[in-house]
Amino acid sequence: MKAVTVRPGEAASISLDDWPEPEAGPGDLLVQALALGVCGTDREIIAAEYGQAPPGATRLVLGHESLGRVLKAPANSQFAEGDLVVGIVRRPDPVPCAACAGGEWDMCRNGRYTERGIKEAHGYGAERFALETGFAVKLDASLGALGVLLEPASILAKAWDHIERIGHRTRTWRAGKVLVTGAGPVGLLAALMSRQRGCEVHVYDHNRAGAKAALVRDLGGAYHDGELAELDDLAPDVVIECTGAAPVIAALATRLGHNGILCLAGISAPGAAVAFDMGGFDRTTVLQNDVIFGAVNANRGHYEAAARSLAQADRAWLQRLITRRVPLANWREAFEDRPDDVKVVLELQAPAP
């Protein structure tokens, strides 16, 4: 079979290789891969900025945004041949820490976790893969190929889980107005989940062409592409920051409403220096009872919440998030960063006619 692999630490080492068939253990699913979502983390690994091969290996099978169909399932499991499944990315550390022992491996306290396709574990970018039943999520069959959006959606399910936990520090809190910065797939899924909660949604992005503005408006949200200062009077209850751009983060830190919550879901490159009024930030944050927190990865509960969110979403709207589907024969094109892309998907098996 074929697999997309890289040599971590060696830029531009990505290739499509012959790869051994997976060996599914007695508690594992054997899965036919259908599609693989591509994101910025994959490109960072390809550029040798991140990523670790499994112990003893020189190459890493890429890919953490999976979608597959079960070929073989253990007897007496909740899975059956033909089920659509997505593989959870992170595995708990071997100690385990208190968080991992409690099933919250997304909150690992010692950093010894592994992540498929990212850190010390082969990913889902192969034509077939083995998947432990405890780390498989069954999808509503009606989602079909749209199930490849589950992993990025799980990040936003976690963000909203934590936003709501923080918000309910006061009995009167309500997420009435939400600002999302960045209209990539993560930002658009953040907007979707915000609208599903009945929030007034505003999305800020610098992109004036392509599909993003229409996607936001068709959700019933407002799209802003001017200067961030134009949103000074918005005073949102919640901001979900998905760009990782240091100037945007610095500007948002003092633009929350009272009792506001800022969730940082994008990741910045280190070394980005910006002018910042720390005194003004401290004064505003304290006097308004604001909270700023970061969120990354997701646990099983977040994947399951995300699956419910996608199942409730308009299928035609979700389909428009996927702006390019690339067949395996043209696999290199899937990892190109094109200006009009929202979500790019590599098809590991040709879709059914």
C-alpha positions as CSV (number, residue, x, y, z in Angstrom):
1,M,0.0,0.0,0.0
2,K,1.0,3.7,-0.2
3,A,1.6,6.2,2.5
4,V,2.6,9.9,2.7
5,T,5.7,10.1,4.8
6,V,8.3,12.6,5.9
7,R,11.7,12.5,7.6
8,P,11.1,14.8,10.6
9,G,13.8,17.5,10.8
10,E,14.6,17.3,7.1
11,A,12.8,20.0,5.0
12,A,11.0,18.9,1.8
13,S,11.5,15.2,2.6
14,I,7.8,14.4,2.0
15,S,7.2,11.5,-0.4
16,L,4.6,8.9,-1.3
17,D,6.1,5.6,-0.3
18,D,5.4,1.9,-0.4
19,W,4.5,1.0,3.2
20,P,3.8,-2.2,5.1
21,E,0.2,-3.2,5.6
22,P,-1.0,-2.4,9.2
23,E,-1.1,-5.1,11.8
24,A,-4.4,-4.8,13.7
25,G,-4.2,-6.2,17.2
26,P,-7.1,-8.0,18.9
27,G,-8.6,-4.8,20.2
28,D,-8.0,-2.8,17.0
29,L,-10.0,-1.8,14.0
30,L,-8.6,-2.3,10.5
31,V,-9.6,0.8,8.6
32,Q,-9.7,1.7,5.0
33,A,-8.6,5.4,4.8
34,L,-11.0,7.5,2.7
35,A,-9.6,11.1,3.2
36,L,-7.0,13.1,5.0
37,G,-7.5,16.8,5.9
38,V,-4.5,19.0,5.5
39,C,-3.6,21.8,7.9
40,G,-0.9,24.2,8.9
41,T,0.6,21.6,11.3
42,D,1.3,19.3,8.4
43,R,3.0,22.1,6.5
44,E,5.2,22.9,9.5
45,I,6.2,19.2,9.7
46,I,7.1,19.2,6.0
47,A,9.1,22.4,6.6
48,A,11.0,20.6,9.4
49,E,9.7,23.0,12.0
50,Y,8.0,20.3,14.0
51,G,7.3,16.6,14.2
52,Q,8.9,13.5,15.6
53,A,9.1,10.0,14.1
54,P,8.2,7.0,16.3
55,P,11.1,5.6,18.4
56,G,13.5,3.6,16.2
57,A,12.0,5.0,12.9
58,T,13.5,7.5,10.5
59,R,10.2,8.4,8.8
60,L,6.8,9.5,10.0
61,V,3.5,8.7,8.3
62,L,1.9,12.1,8.0
63,G,-1.7,13.1,8.7
64,H,-3.9,13.6,11.8
65,E,-7.2,14.7,10.3
66,S,-8.6,11.3,9.3
67,L,-11.7,9.7,7.8
68,G,-12.0,6.0,7.2
69,R,-14.3,3.0,6.8
70,V,-14.0,0.0,9.0
71,L,-12.9,-3.1,7.2
72,K,-12.7,-5.4,10.3
73,A,-13.8,-4.9,13.9
74,P,-13.3,-6.9,17.0
75,A,-16.2,-9.1,18.0
76,N,-18.5,-7.6,20.7
77,S,-17.2,-4.1,20.0
78,Q,-19.4,-1.1,19.3
79,F,-18.1,-1.0,15.7
80,A,-19.0,-3.0,12.6
81,E,-17.7,-3.4,9.1
82,G,-18.7,-0.4,7.0
83,D,-18.8,2.1,9.9
84,L,-17.4,5.6,9.2
85,V,-14.8,6.4,11.8
86,V,-12.3,9.1,12.7
87,G,-9.2,8.5,14.7
88,I,-8.4,10.6,17.8
89,V,-5.0,12.2,17.5
90,R,-3.5,12.2,20.9
91,R,-2.6,9.2,23.1
92,P,-2.0,9.6,26.9
93,D,1.5,9.6,28.4
94,P,2.7,6.3,29.8
95,V,3.1,7.4,33.4
96,P,0.2,8.6,33.3
97,C,-0.2,12.1,34.7
98,A,-3.4,12.9,36.6
99,A,-5.0,14.5,33.5
100,C,-4.2,11.6,31.2
101,A,-5.3,9.0,33.8
102,G,-8.7,10.8,33.9
103,G,-9.2,10.7,30.1
104,E,-8.2,14.3,29.6
105,W,-5.0,13.7,27.6
106,D,-5.5,17.0,25.9
107,M,-4.5,18.6,29.2
108,C,-1.4,16.4,29.7
109,R,0.8,17.8,32.4
110,N,4.2,16.3,31.6
111,G,4.3,16.5,27.8
112,R,5.0,12.8,27.4
113,Y,1.9,12.2,25.2
114,T,2.1,11.0,21.6
115,E,0.2,12.2,18.6
116,R,-0.6,10.3,15.5
117,G,1.0,11.9,12.5
118,I,2.7,14.5,14.6
119,K,4.7,13.3,17.6
120,E,6.2,9.8,17.9
121,A,3.3,7.9,16.3
122,H,2.5,7.2,12.7
123,G,-0.4,9.1,11.3
124,Y,-3.4,8.3,9.2
125,G,-2.0,9.2,5.8
126,A,-1.8,5.6,4.6
127,E,-4.3,3.7,2.5
128,R,-5.1,1.5,5.5
129,F,-4.4,1.8,9.2
130,A,-5.0,0.1,12.5
131,L,-6.9,2.0,15.1
132,E,-7.6,1.2,18.7
133,T,-11.3,1.0,19.4
134,G,-10.8,3.3,22.4
135,F,-9.5,6.0,20.2
136,A,-12.0,5.6,17.3
137,V,-15.1,7.9,17.0
138,K,-18.1,6.6,15.0
139,L,-19.8,9.1,12.7
140,D,-23.3,9.6,11.6
141,A,-23.3,7.8,8.2
142,S,-25.2,10.7,6.6
143,L,-22.1,12.9,7.0
144,G,-20.2,10.8,4.4
145,A,-17.1,12.5,3.2
146,L,-17.7,15.6,5.4
147,G,-16.6,13.5,8.4
148,V,-13.0,14.6,7.6
149,L,-13.9,17.9,9.3
150,L,-14.3,16.2,12.7
151,E,-10.7,16.6,14.0
152,P,-10.6,20.4,13.4
153,A,-14.2,20.6,14.8
154,S,-13.1,18.8,17.9
155,I,-10.7,21.7,18.7
156,L,-13.6,24.1,18.7
157,A,-15.8,21.8,20.8
158,K,-13.0,21.9,23.4
159,A,-12.8,25.7,23.1
160,W,-16.5,26.0,23.7
161,D,-16.5,23.5,26.6
162,H,-13.9,25.6,28.4
163,I,-15.5,28.9,27.5
164,E,-18.8,27.8,29.0
165,R,-17.1,26.4,32.1
166,I,-15.3,29.7,32.6
167,G,-18.4,31.8,31.8
168,H,-20.5,30.0,34.4
169,R,-18.3,31.4,37.2
170,T,-21.2,33.8,37.4
171,R,-24.9,32.7,37.3
172,T,-25.9,35.6,34.9
173,W,-23.2,35.0,32.2
174,R,-24.4,34.5,28.6
175,A,-22.3,34.3,25.4
176,G,-24.5,36.8,23.5
177,K,-21.9,38.3,21.2
178,V,-19.0,36.4,19.8
179,L,-16.0,37.6,17.7
180,V,-14.0,35.1,15.7
181,T,-10.7,36.2,14.3
182,G,-9.6,34.3,11.2
183,A,-11.9,32.6,8.7
184,G,-9.9,29.5,7.9
185,P,-11.6,26.2,8.6
186,V,-11.0,26.5,12.4
187,G,-12.5,30.0,12.5
188,L,-15.5,29.0,10.3
189,L,-16.2,26.0,12.5
190,A,-16.0,28.3,15.5
191,A,-18.5,30.6,13.9
192,L,-20.8,27.5,13.2
193,M,-20.7,26.4,16.8
194,S,-21.3,29.9,18.0
195,R,-24.4,30.2,15.8
196,Q,-25.6,26.8,17.0
197,R,-25.6,28.3,20.5
198,G,-27.7,31.2,19.3
199,C,-24.9,33.8,19.5
200,E,-24.6,37.0,17.5
201,V,-21.4,36.2,15.5
202,H,-18.8,38.5,13.9
203,V,-15.9,37.1,12.0
204,Y,-12.8,39.2,11.2
205,D,-10.4,38.2,8.4
206,H,-8.2,40.1,5.9
207,N,-9.4,38.0,3.0
208,R,-11.8,40.0,0.7
209,A,-12.0,37.4,-2.1
210,G,-13.0,33.8,-2.2
211,A,-15.7,31.9,-0.3
212,K,-15.1,33.1,3.3
213,A,-17.4,36.1,3.5
214,A,-20.3,34.3,1.9
215,L,-19.8,31.3,4.3
216,V,-20.0,33.6,7.3
217,R,-23.0,35.5,6.0
218,D,-24.9,32.4,5.1
219,L,-24.5,31.3,8.8
220,G,-26.2,34.6,9.7
221,G,-23.0,36.2,10.9
222,A,-21.3,39.5,10.0
223,Y,-18.0,39.5,8.1
224,H,-15.4,42.2,8.7
225,D,-12.4,42.7,6.5
226,G,-11.2,46.3,7.4
227,E,-9.0,47.5,10.2
228,L,-9.4,45.7,13.5
229,A,-9.9,49.2,15.1
230,E,-13.3,49.3,13.4
231,L,-14.4,46.7,16.0
232,D,-13.5,48.8,19.0
233,D,-17.1,49.3,20.0
234,L,-18.2,45.7,19.6
235,A,-17.4,44.6,23.2
236,P,-17.9,40.9,22.6
237,D,-18.6,38.5,25.4
238,V,-16.4,35.9,23.8
239,V,-13.5,36.1,21.3
240,I,-12.1,33.0,19.7
241,E,-8.8,33.9,18.2
242,C,-7.8,31.5,15.3
243,T,-5.1,33.5,13.4
244,G,-2.1,33.2,15.8
245,A,-1.1,36.6,14.5
246,A,0.7,38.5,17.3
247,P,-0.6,42.0,16.4
248,V,-4.2,40.7,16.4
249,I,-3.8,39.0,19.7
250,A,-2.3,42.1,21.3
251,A,-5.2,44.2,19.9
252,L,-7.9,41.8,21.2
253,A,-6.6,41.6,24.7
254,T,-8.2,44.9,25.6
255,R,-11.3,44.7,23.4
256,L,-13.4,42.3,25.4
257,G,-16.7,43.3,27.0
258,H,-17.2,43.1,30.8
259,N,-16.7,39.5,32.1
260,G,-15.3,38.7,28.6
261,I,-13.5,35.6,27.6
262,L,-10.7,35.4,25.1
263,C,-9.8,31.9,23.8
264,L,-6.5,31.6,22.0
265,A,-6.9,28.8,19.5
266,G,-4.3,29.8,16.9
267,I,-0.6,29.3,17.5
268,S,2.0,32.1,16.9
269,A,5.5,31.8,15.6
270,P,8.0,32.6,18.4
271,G,9.9,35.8,18.3
272,A,7.1,38.1,17.1
273,A,7.6,41.4,19.0
274,V,4.7,43.9,19.1
275,A,4.2,47.1,21.0
276,F,1.9,46.4,23.9
277,D,0.5,48.5,26.7
278,M,0.8,46.1,29.6
279,G,-0.5,48.6,32.1
280,G,-3.6,49.2,30.1
281,F,-4.1,45.5,29.6
282,D,-3.8,44.8,33.3
283,R,-6.2,47.6,34.2
284,T,-8.8,46.5,31.7
285,T,-8.6,42.8,32.5
286,V,-8.8,43.3,36.2
287,L,-11.6,45.9,36.2
288,Q,-13.7,43.9,33.7
289,N,-13.1,40.4,35.3
290,D,-11.9,39.2,31.9
291,V,-10.3,35.8,31.3
292,I,-7.7,34.8,28.6
293,F,-6.9,31.1,28.1
294,G,-5.3,28.9,25.4
295,A,-6.8,25.7,24.0
296,V,-5.2,23.0,21.9
297,N,-6.0,19.3,21.0
298,A,-9.2,17.5,22.2
299,N,-10.3,14.5,24.2
300,R,-12.9,11.9,23.4
301,G,-15.7,14.0,24.9
302,H,-14.8,16.9,22.6
303,Y,-14.7,14.6,19.5
304,E,-18.2,13.3,20.4
305,A,-19.5,16.8,20.9
306,A,-18.0,17.9,17.6
307,A,-19.6,14.9,15.8
308,R,-23.0,16.0,17.2
309,S,-22.4,19.6,16.0
310,L,-21.5,18.4,12.5
311,A,-24.5,16.1,12.3
312,Q,-26.8,19.1,13.1
313,A,-25.1,21.4,10.6
314,D,-26.3,22.1,7.0
315,R,-24.5,19.6,4.8
316,A,-24.3,22.0,1.8
317,W,-22.6,24.7,4.0
318,L,-20.1,22.1,5.4
319,Q,-19.4,21.0,1.8
320,R,-18.4,24.5,0.9
321,L,-15.6,24.5,3.5
322,I,-13.8,21.9,1.5
323,T,-12.5,24.0,-1.4
324,R,-10.2,21.4,-2.9
325,R,-10.3,17.6,-3.0
326,V,-7.1,16.1,-4.4
327,P,-6.8,12.5,-5.6
328,L,-3.9,10.4,-4.3
329,A,-2.4,10.4,-7.8
330,N,-1.8,14.2,-7.5
331,W,-0.9,14.0,-3.8
332,R,1.7,16.8,-3.8
333,E,-1.0,19.4,-4.8
334,A,-2.8,18.7,-1.5
335,F,0.1,20.2,0.5
336,E,0.4,23.4,-1.6
337,D,-0.8,26.5,0.2
338,R,-3.1,28.4,-2.3
339,P,-4.6,31.8,-1.5
340,D,-8.3,30.8,-2.0
341,D,-8.1,27.6,0.0
342,V,-10.3,27.0,3.0
343,K,-9.9,23.3,3.7
344,V,-8.0,21.0,1.4
345,V,-8.5,17.2,1.5
346,L,-6.4,14.4,0.1
347,E,-8.6,11.6,-1.1
348,L,-6.8,8.3,-0.2
349,Q,-9.5,6.3,-1.9
350,A,-11.6,7.4,-4.9
351,P,-15.1,8.4,-3.8
352,A,-17.9,6.1,-4.7
353,P,-19.7,7.0,-8.0
